[in-house]
Amino acid sequence: MLRSLILILSLLVLAQKPVLADTMLLVPGYLGSAHSWRGTGITHGLQRWGWRDAGHLTTGRRDVIGPRRVIGGKKRFYTIDIPTEAPLVVQADLIARYSALAQRRHPKDRLILVGHSAGGVAARLAIVRNGRLKIHALLTIASPHLGSRLADYGSSVANSPLSWFAPFMGAGTINRSRTLYRDLGREGPHNILGWLNRTPHPKAVYISVIRTTDGNPADGDDISVGWRQDMNMVPALRGQAKTYYSHGAHGLRPADAALINAILSRLK
């Protein structure tokens, strides 16, 4: 009799425990797009790990391209497009818009942003500028949270006479990205990255994946040194971020699907 009562009470407790479901937005990096995730096989790999493809979010007349609703399953993802040559604020505002749309479609889900390279910085800016979004977690891959030397170089070229010839050499992105280069240059009082890194961040799980080309975390990858990719080095997040290391070059690759799934499966 007592055992039966204990069993019934246990079942009642389990029945009242909410079932956690996750909705993930995949944010591309500089010069990237939804193809950065779909064309590299990452989305296919995520599906093998139990994530459902909920479609592609867009700012057109149709807010979603692909499945209108994903029925069943506790994990789903969307790809999104943002103007990756635009200033960080422009990118962040669009990410916030997509995040709000995802929350309206899945109001009971935990919302997770996964950003590659500059997309991870733009996603963090979206979280800070829109605290009401209630983002559960931000996972960034090879993101230059402390700025990029290449962005500084790009800014120098964009503000020199060389920029006049860039369109004729197929490098028109240099001029279109002029403000973005300044945003992503070495952080300080002169750019938005310096402001972002010293502004209080909303409560969330912050996760940095640091790419290391030669396996040495300090060296980082072919685009950004390791410590610049670590959100623990951001003054406003000092010691609050979780850090993982991934051997390889800066770009996305199929193995990132397993990496993302393994990290997110540990979220509470």
N, C-alpha and C positions, 0 to 999 in steps of 0.2 A: 504493500500500500504506500509506504513512504517513498520507495523507489519510483513508483508510478507518478507520485505527486512531484518529485524532483524532476522527472523527465518532462512532465507537462509544463512546469515552470520554465525549464530550460528552453523548450520549444517556443514558449511565449516570448522570452527574451530575444531569441534569434529572429522571431517574426517581426519584432519591433525595430531591430537593427537595420538602418538604411542600407540598401544595396548601392555601393559606389559605382558610378559609371563615369567614364572619361571621354571628353571631346577634345581633340587635339587639332590645332591649326599649324600647318607647316609653312614657315615664312622663308622665302628665298633671299639670297644675298645679292651683292652688287652684280649687276648684269645678268641676274638669274631670273627664273620664272617658275611656274608650276612644273615645267619640264625638268628643272633641277632635281625635283623629287620623283616625278613619274618616269622620266626618261632614263634615270640612273638605276631604276629597279628598286628604289627604296620603298615606294608605296606597295609594290608587289610583295616585297619581303615583309612589310608590316601586316599585310593580309595573311600571310602564312603564320604569323605570330598571333592571330586572332583579332586584329584590328579590322573594322569594316570601313570600306571606302564610301564616305558620305557625299562625295562629289567635289566640285570646284566652286568656291565663292567668287562672285564677280560683282562689279558695280553697275552692270548693265540692267536692262529691264527685267531679266530673270536673275534673281539673287543667287541661284544655285544652278550650275550646269552639272547634270548627272542625276543620281538618285534624289528624289524629292524627300524621302524619308528612309531611314535605315531602321528596319524593324528587327528586334532581337540583338543580343550581344551587349556587352558592357563597355566596349571600346570602339570609338570611331574616329576618323580623321578627315579633315578637309585640306585641300591645297588652296592657296590664294595667290593672286597676282598683285604686286605693288609696283609703282614707278621707281625702280631701284636706282635710277640716276638722280632722282629728286632729293631735295634736302631731307634730313632726318625727320623733321617735324611733319612734313607732308606724308612720308611713309608711315610714321607713327599714327597719325590721325586715321589713315586708311586701315591699319591693323586694328585700331580701336573700334572702327566701324564694323569690320568683319567679326570681331570678338563679341560685340553687342548683338549682332545678328545670330551668331552661334548660340549665345545665351538665351535668346528668345526662342530659338528652335529646340533647345535642350535645357530648359530651366533648372532641372534637377542634377545636371552633370557637373563634374569638376572640369573647369576649362584650363587647358594646358597649351602654352605657346612653345613651339620649337623653332628656333631661328638659326640659320646658317650665316656665318660671317657677319657682314654689316646688318643683315636681317635680324640677328640676335640683339644688336644694339638698338635698332629701331623698335623692336618688340619691347625692350626694357623701357625705352622712352614712352611708349604707349601706356605701359603699366603705371609709370610715375605720373603722367599727365592725366590719367583717367582712373583714379583710385576706386571709383564705384564699380569698375568692371569685375572685381573679385576674381582675379586670375589665381588659380590654385598653384600653378608652377610655371616657371620659365626655364627652359633648357636651351642653352646656346652651344653651338659647335663652331670652334675656331673663330670666335667673335672678338674683334679688337676693342675691348671695353676700355682700355687705357690709350686708345689711339693707334694709328698705323703710320709707320715711316713712309710707306708707299703713298698714302693719302697726302702726306706732306710734300712728297715729290710731285704728285699729280697737281697739287695746288700751285706749286712753283711753276710748272709748265703752263697751267691754265692762265696764270697771271703774267706770262711772259710773251714776247713776240712770237714764240713757237706756236702759240694757240691759233695764230692767224692761218697757219698752214695745216693745222690738224685735220680739218674737214676734207682737205684735198688728198690726205694720206690715209683716209679711212678711219681716222681717230676722232670723229666728231664727238664721241662720248666725253672727251677731255673738257670740252667747253660746256656740254650739258651737265656735267658733274662738278662744275666749279665750286658750288656752295657745299655739296656733299663732301668734297675733299677737305674743305675747311672744317666741316662738322666732325669728320673722322680723323683729323690730324691729331698730333700729340695734344692731349687734353690740358686745358688750362682756362684762365678767365677770358680768353679771347674767343672761345667756341662753346657750342651748346653741350658738347661732351663734358667739358669742365663743370658746367652747371649741373648736368644730370648726375655726375658722379658724387656730388656733394649735397644733393637734395634727398630728404628722407624718402625711402621706398615703402610702398604698401607691404603688408605682411603677405608673404608667399614663399614657396620653395624655390630657391635660386640654385641652378645647377650649371656648372661650366664644364664643357668637354674641351680639353686642351689638345690640339693636334701637335704631334711631335714627329718630324720627318725622320730624324735619326735615333729616336727613342729617348733623347735627353729632354726632359720637360722644360728645362731652362731655355733651350734653343728654339723650341716651338716648331712651326712649319715654314714653308717657303714664302709665306706672306707676313706672318706676325710672330714675334717672339712669344714664348710661353707665358710669361708673367702678365703680358698685356691681354691675354685671353682669360685670365682668372678673375672672376668677379669678387673674390676675396681681397683683391688688391684695390677694389673700388672703395674709397673712403666711406661712403654711405652704407656699404655692405660688409665692412671689414669683419672677417671671421664668420659670416652668416651663410656663405654659399658652400655647396657641396662640389667637389672637384673630381673629375675623372680624366684619365689620359688615354688618348687614342693614337696609335702609331699610323702615320701616313701623311700624305700631302694635304693641302688646304681644302681641296674640293670634296664634294659629297661623293659617296660610293655605295654600292649595294650593301656592304657589311654594316653600314650605319643603321639599317633597319633593326638588326639584332641588338646593336648597341643601345638605340633609343628604347626599344622594348625592355631590355634588361634593366636600364636605369629607372624607367617609369614604373616597372613592376614592383619596385621597392618603395614607392610612395605610399604614405599612410593617409 
